[in-house]
Amino acid sequence: MTKGFLPQIFRKVRPGDLTELENNLIRQEASITKNIFGPTPKGHYREFFCLDQNTWVWHDEWDDESGNRVIVSTKYFIRTEGALKSLNGGAYSPIDKDETKNLYHAIKQYANLVLKEYDKIKK
């Protein structure tokens, strides 16, 4: 999603700098959209972001009651036949109809929030 914006926002960027800029934009977008699935509970660190046209990541981490760090990272891969997900780097598996619908709404909300921020830059 961000690659299309880079040439418009950073017209004087050298080609070698695009990876760093793209990573910075992904982090910024993740910050903007971290509450898409609801408010972030105290002590949690959350991100929801787009890696590329077909790949989305929902990342959540917190300390459990014993003080152990819990990390849940879900990577969604969008295909024409349906979406797949991988939990914490595991094998991909299809997602059900309800999760597909929730992901679709989250992506729409993501796009609206991010585009609103990019519109502020253009003005």
C-alpha positions in Angstrom: 0.0 0.0 0.0 2.8 2.5 0.8 4.8 2.1 -2.3 2.3 4.1 -4.4 2.6 7.0 -1.9 6.4 7.2 -1.7 7.0 8.9 -5.1 4.3 11.4 -4.3 5.5 12.3 -0.8 9.2 12.0 -1.2 10.0 13.3 -4.6 13.7 13.9 -4.0 14.5 10.6 -2.3 17.4 8.5 -3.7 16.4 5.0 -4.7 18.6 3.4 -2.0 16.7 5.3 0.7 13.3 3.8 -0.2 13.6 0.8 2.0 14.2 2.9 5.1 11.5 5.3 4.2 9.0 2.5 3.5 9.8 0.9 6.9 9.3 4.3 8.6 5.9 4.7 6.8 4.9 1.2 7.8 5.7 2.0 11.5 3.8 5.3 11.2 0.8 3.6 9.7 0.9 0.9 12.4 0.9 3.6 15.1 -2.1 5.3 13.4 -4.1 2.0 13.2 -3.1 0.2 16.4 -6.6 0.5 17.9 -8.5 -0.8 14.9 -9.5 -3.9 16.9 -10.4 -1.9 20.0 -8.5 0.1 22.6 -5.1 -1.1 23.5 -5.2 -2.5 27.1 -2.7 -1.0 29.6 0.7 -2.8 29.2 0.0 -4.0 25.7 1.9 -3.1 22.6 -0.2 -3.4 19.4 0.3 -2.9 15.7 -1.8 -3.6 12.7 -0.1 -2.9 9.4 0.2 -3.7 5.7 3.5 -5.1 4.4 2.5 -5.2 0.8 -0.6 -5.5 -1.4 -1.4 -9.0 -0.1 0.1 -9.2 3.4 -1.2 -7.8 6.6 0.1 -8.2 10.2 -1.6 -8.0 13.6 0.9 -7.9 16.4 0.1 -7.9 20.1 2.5 -8.3 23.0 2.1 -7.9 26.8 3.5 -9.4 30.1 1.3 -12.1 31.6 0.6 -12.4 35.3 3.9 -14.2 35.9 5.8 -11.4 34.2 6.6 -13.5 31.0 6.4 -11.6 27.7 3.6 -13.0 25.5 3.8 -12.2 21.8 1.1 -13.0 19.3 1.8 -12.1 15.7 -0.7 -13.0 13.1 0.2 -12.6 9.4 -2.6 -12.6 6.9 -2.0 -13.4 3.2 -4.8 -12.3 0.9 -5.4 -14.4 -2.2 -8.2 -14.4 -4.7 -9.4 -17.8 -3.3 -9.6 -16.4 0.3 -7.3 -15.3 3.1 -4.8 -17.4 4.9 -3.2 -16.7 8.3 -0.1 -17.7 10.1 0.3 -17.4 13.9 3.8 -16.7 15.2 5.5 -17.9 12.1 3.6 -21.2 11.9 2.0 -22.8 8.9 -0.6 -20.9 6.9 -4.2 -22.0 7.3 -7.5 -20.6 5.8 -9.6 -18.3 7.9 -13.3 -18.7 8.4 -16.1 -16.5 7.0 -16.4 -14.4 10.2 -12.6 -13.7 10.5 -12.5 -12.9 6.8 -15.3 -10.3 7.3 -13.6 -8.8 10.3 -10.3 -8.6 8.4 -12.0 -6.9 5.4 -13.6 -4.3 7.7 -10.2 -3.7 9.5 -8.5 -3.2 6.1 -11.1 -0.7 5.0 -10.8 1.1 8.3 -7.0 1.0 8.0 -7.2 2.6 4.5 -9.5 5.3 5.7 -7.3 6.2 8.7 -4.1 6.2 6.7 -5.4 8.1 3.8 -6.8 10.7 6.1 -3.3 11.2 7.6 -1.7 11.3 4.1 -4.3 14.0 3.1 -3.0 16.1 6.0 0.5 15.9 4.5 -0.7 17.0 1.0 -2.5 20.1 2.3 
